[in-house]
Amino acid sequence: MKFLKVLLLVLTFAFANSAIGQTVYTTKTGEKYHISNCRYLKYSKKEYTLEKALALGFSACSVCKPGKGTTTANAISNKKQTSTVKSTTALQCIGKTKSGKRCKRQTKNANQRCYQH
C-alpha cells in the first residue's frame, strides 16, 4: 500500500512538471513564443499553452528554445546564463577621437568599442 502511495506521488509530480513545461509566453506584437524568463519578455508577456501558440501560428524563440523538450533544468540553466549577461559591467571605449585622446563613452560590447568607433 505504501508503494502505491509513493508511486502515485511520483506520477503526480511527473505530470505536474510536464503541464508547467507546456506553458509558453508571447509578446503583444511578436511572432515567437518563449519560456517565462526569456530576455525578450521584458516589457510584455501573454500566457498560452504550447498547443494554442502553435495553432495561432507562433514559432519557437531561437534564444530560449522553448518546446516539448523544455524542462525545469533548462529553465534554470537559461536563467543562469541571462544573469551572467546582466552582470557584465560597462567599460570605457578603447577608440581614439580626432584629437588623439581616448573616447570617454562607456560600452558593453565585446570588442570594447562604443557605437561611434
KAPE-V587911 format. One line per field, one symbol per residue. ss: DSSP state (A for helix, B for strand, O for the rest). A space follows every 10 residues. Layout:
ss=???
//
This chain:
ss=OAAAAAAAAA AAAAAAAAAA AOBBBBOOOO OBBBOOOOAA AOOOOBBBBA AAAAAOOOBB OOOOOOOOOO OAAAAAAAAA AAAAAAOOOO BBOOOBOOOO OBOOOBBOOO OOOOOOO
//
